[in-house]
């Protein structure tokens, strides 16, 4: 396959800012990468380095019941700790 065989929907390059943070809550240790970009309407790209899962997260997502549990495969208690931290970023 060559480049000419591909139909690109987009192919952009952007300067981003990424923060790496590790913290221990009452139930779990979190090792996260948090990328700020212009692409996702002010939302953050948050990736869990331990589980290799990521999500695009904004305040509306944090208010969605069960969202963090689903995307990161974590318990309700772990999600509550993660949510508390993520609210400090938004």
PEWO-V626605 format. One record per residue. N is the residue number from 1. SS is DSSP state (a for helix, b for strand, c for the rest). PHI is phi in degrees with one decimal (999 if undefined). Layout:
N SS PHI
N SS PHI
This chain:
1 c 999
2 c -110.1
3 a -58.2
4 a -69.7
5 a -82.1
6 c -95.4
7 c -110.2
8 c -80.0
9 c -80.1
10 c -162.4
11 c -153.2
12 c -110.7
13 c -117.9
14 c -142.0
15 c -83.4
16 c -123.3
17 b -122.5
18 b -122.6
19 b -113.4
20 b -108.1
21 b -139.8
22 b -129.3
23 b -146.2
24 b -114.8
25 c -98.2
26 c -74.9
27 c -116.0
28 c -160.5
29 b -99.4
30 b -118.7
31 b -117.6
32 b -123.7
33 b -115.6
34 b -124.6
35 b -107.0
36 b -101.5
37 c -145.5
38 c -81.4
39 c -69.7
40 c -106.2
41 c 55.4
42 c 86.6
43 c -82.4
44 b -102.3
45 b -95.4
46 b -113.7
47 b -117.1
48 b -90.2
49 c -66.3
50 c -68.5
51 c -99.5
52 c 60.6
53 b -118.0
54 b -142.5
55 b -152.8
56 b -93.7
57 b -126.6
58 c -126.0
59 a -59.7
60 a -63.3
61 a -69.5
62 a -66.3
63 c -84.9
64 c -79.1
65 c -59.1
66 c 79.0
67 a -63.4
68 a -64.4
69 a -59.2
70 a -69.4
71 a -71.3
72 a -103.8
73 c 63.2
74 c -119.2
75 c -76.3
76 a -61.9
77 a -66.8
78 a -64.5
79 a -62.7
80 a -62.6
81 a -67.2
82 a -63.9
83 a -59.9
84 a -58.5
85 a -67.1
86 a -63.7
87 a -59.8
88 c -70.9
89 c -93.0
90 c -96.6
